[in-house]
Amino acid sequence: MSVRPSLSARLAEAAGPAQAPAPAPVASPASPRPARARKAAEMPLAAPAKARIGKTMVAGYFSPEMARAVKLLAVERGVTVQALIGEALDLVLRQAGKHPMGER
């Protein structure tokens, strides 16, 4: 029985020999960037909302039906989806014998 090559090996073989990436175009002083590009480069990055400082996002992909059910339950309870997910995670932590975080 022969060993199958990995997917990455097969993709690399199909792609052919490796090529060096093309150098990025450099703007010369004779041709300045358009005004819109200059404005975008000069804009400061948006500061995170105070509620997000020091926190990390936990996310997942679910079916549209699950997303709808969670959103409807949040509306019925008059809370945010984030608060509902926090409550659910606290329940999972309790079931696992861990200390709940109580984050809403």
Phi, psi and omega in degrees: 000131181265155180272130179285142176291153180291162180298319181295324178293319179293321178294320179296321179294319180291329182286339181089192183295147181293140179241145177290141179295147179293140179293146180289141179295140181248131180283130179270157179300333180290332181236086181293159179294154176299156183303320182297318179293323178295317180298317181297321181290331182274345183290135176286154177289145180293136178285144179293151178299148182305324182292342183261350183295129179078010181241161180236140180283137173241122187221168176201165178253127182228168180293157176302327180294319178295316180300317180296317180297319180294316180296318179296318179296321178297318179294316180300323181273349180072033179234172177278162175298323179299317179296320179295317179294321177299318177297317180296318180293324176299318178298319179296318179297317178299316180298330180272005179076021179258163179281125179292150182274333180069024180274130177232000000 
